[in-house]
């Protein structure tokens, strides 16, 4: 069993046809107890039947919902993405069903209820609410289906790891559950670029390629951002276009 350095921003495990764990990334090691050396050691008994059935399917890539044992909880619901390779190995990606922004939403609801019954005494709480709302706005990155085969993801403001982490789960679910062959990521309105944020964005692009094999096009890259991206050698994974209008007029007429 080998720990591998993979750029995927999700727990990732490779098993053989008997379920023996061959490889895993550090996220898997932090989340799961891998001492059993077998995938059945972390998958709940009743969910193993679904996993085995899915592994025998002729489909190259699948999604199933399973209950998983983690180090912090005896039972956690995950979406599991499966794909096999020519060597008879099964590649497994784990995506938690828990929403990463639920804590923020709960806080907003709590503060809104309190503001409805008070006035000046809750001014401090109102300011906290506004801060939370502002952060959610900064972290937002809408997923917009343009057709059954094409989707559009515009990013606004600074590229930070928090922002990309928040939108990644929704984007991955939406792309996998659809049949999108073309993914357009628009960087026209991007502001400051943080190193950890751009690394998370590159991880998201690589994961989309791994999970869906879709054509990915980056739109509206400014010279400053182009210089940053040039160090990642993305030519094998993406195409670069000037604008959404150009793509719609020249490629999808």
Buried (B, 14 or more C-beta within 10 A) or exposed (E): EEEEEBBBBBBBBBBEEEBEBBBBBEBBBEBBEBEEEBBBBBBBEEBBEBBEEBBEEEEEBBBBEBBBBBEEEEEBEBBBBBBBEEEEBBBBBBBBEEEBBEEBEEBBEEBEEBBEEEEEEBEEBBEBBEEBBEBBEBBBBEBEEBEEBBBBBBBBBBBBBBBBBBBBBBBBBBBBEBEBBBBBBBBBEBEEBBEEBBBBBBBBBBBBBBBBEBBBBBBBBEEEBEEEBEEBEBEEBBBEBEEBEEBBEEEEE
